[in-house]
């Protein structure tokens, strides 16, 4: 049993209309800011990020259309409130569509006033009628409302359409890829994923290690090794070393030869 009485229902309907309008204005402002951000992404070439943001905008637009429909149904109840106020167990055909829409879809919104109105309508027309409407037996809820409640991933064509319109609105040069280009990109991605190495690596074995191990070049001997071998670095035998006495006698002989001249 809702706390509010049915006599105050008309005030609740009016308040619901006001809240629905305020929420729509807030959503429209957010959508405008998001479209500007998407245009910047397209201008910078970040198409994939733009696509993800556009999907969110599409879902928000669908929800916005649901709010608009519920606002119209609330205005319908206000205009025909005399039919709502009748003491009947089922709504009059003139308001039946609006009552069913509010009972079925109000819970999918964030408007608390609309939630209270839903409880009032469910209490007025009873549990049996309310269950039928909630489960949409026999298609009693308008298809326009039911379609707005379906959650699904937007199609690629719809996303490209949104991106094209946003690019035009903000003067960004961008065109949607053709079906052939999309197919070519998918094939290229699949090709990279399945690409295999043409020549497998050889398996290790002792024989392959012996064959493929490079031979180090012969290094020249060190000075110590050269001296031990009795030769210079160029391979020639080193000259005989003269003792200090032999050097002195040689110089003396040269001086004697100079004196004779």
HELIX and SHEET records of a PDB file:
HELIX    1   1 UNK A    6  UNK A    8  5                                   3    
HELIX    2   2 UNK A    9  UNK A   43  1                                  35    
HELIX    3   3 UNK A   47  UNK A   79  1                                  33    
HELIX    4   4 UNK A   81  UNK A   84  1                                   4    
HELIX    5   5 UNK A   96  UNK A  105  1                                  10    
HELIX    6   6 UNK A  106  UNK A  108  5                                   3    
HELIX    7   7 UNK A  112  UNK A  134  1                                  23    
HELIX    8   8 UNK A  137  UNK A  139  5                                   3    
HELIX    9   9 UNK A  143  UNK A  148  1                                   6    
HELIX   10  10 UNK A  156  UNK A  169  1                                  14    
HELIX   11  11 UNK A  179  UNK A  194  1                                  16    
HELIX   12  12 UNK A  206  UNK A  212  1                                   7    
HELIX   13  13 UNK A  223  UNK A  229  1                                   7    
HELIX   14  14 UNK A  244  UNK A  260  1                                  17    
END                                                                             
